[in-house]
């Protein structure tokens, strides 16, 4: 998740991506995404094994901003909000 100007990135894990992004967009939960208006889905990965997803989340959280941006740009070079494509 990112904000409108793409100055912040939030990484999380969920078992229901559409529901979770909706919660971020509507600011239904307190925390980082609400505080920094990170309500644009710019990148996601899917896993069938929750443990793999958690492992990957930890990897991504350790990435420097430049590495996160490079990863995002491979999938989504326009940094568009992917939420409407997954609905």
C-alpha positions in Angstrom: 0.0 0.0 0.0 1.2 3.5 -0.7 -0.1 7.0 -0.4 -1.1 9.3 -3.3 2.4 10.7 -3.8 4.1 7.3 -3.2 6.3 8.7 -0.4 5.4 5.8 2.0 5.0 2.1 1.6 3.1 -0.3 3.8 3.6 -4.0 3.7 1.2 -6.5 5.3 -0.3 -9.9 5.1 -3.9 -10.9 4.9 -6.2 -13.9 4.0 -8.6 -11.6 2.1 -6.9 -8.9 0.0 -10.1 -7.2 -1.2 -11.5 -6.8 2.3 -8.2 -5.6 3.8 -7.6 -3.0 1.1 -11.2 -1.8 1.5 -10.5 -1.4 5.2 -7.4 0.7 4.5 -9.2 2.8 1.9 -12.1 3.6 4.3 -9.7 4.1 7.2 -11.5 1.6 9.3 -8.5 0.5 11.3 -6.0 2.6 13.3 -2.4 2.5 12.4 0.2 3.3 9.8 -2.0 3.3 6.7 -4.6 5.6 8.3 -1.9 7.9 9.7 -0.1 8.3 6.4 -3.1 7.9 4.0 -1.6 4.7 2.5 -4.7 3.6 0.6 -3.4 2.7 -2.9 -2.7 -0.9 -3.6 0.4 -0.7 -5.8 1.8 -4.3 -5.4 0.7 -7.7 -4.1 1.8 -11.3 -4.2 -0.3 -14.3 -3.5 0.6 -17.5 -1.6 -1.4 -20.6 -0.8 0.7 -21.3 2.4 0.3 -18.7 5.2 3.8 -19.4 6.5 5.3 -18.6 3.1 3.3 -15.3 3.0 4.5 -14.3 6.5 8.1 -15.1 5.5 7.8 -13.0 2.4 6.2 -10.1 4.3 9.2 -10.1 6.6 11.6 -10.1 3.6 9.8 -7.2 2.0 9.8 -5.2 5.3 13.6 -5.5 5.4 14.0 -4.1 1.9 15.3 -0.6 1.4 12.9 1.9 -0.3 14.9 1.6 -3.6 14.5 -2.1 -3.7 10.8 -2.0 -2.9 10.3 0.6 -5.6 12.2 -1.5 -8.2 10.0 -4.5 -7.3 6.8 -2.5 -7.6 7.9 -0.9 -10.9 8.4 -4.3 -12.5 4.7 -5.2 -12.0 3.2 -1.7 -11.9 5.3 0.9 -13.7 2.6 3.5 -13.6 2.1 3.0 -9.8 -1.7 2.8 -10.4 -4.1 1.6 -7.7 -4.6 -2.1 -8.4 -7.6 -2.4 -6.1 -10.1 -2.0 -8.8 -8.5 -4.7 -10.9 -8.7 -7.3 -8.2 -12.4 -6.6 -7.3 
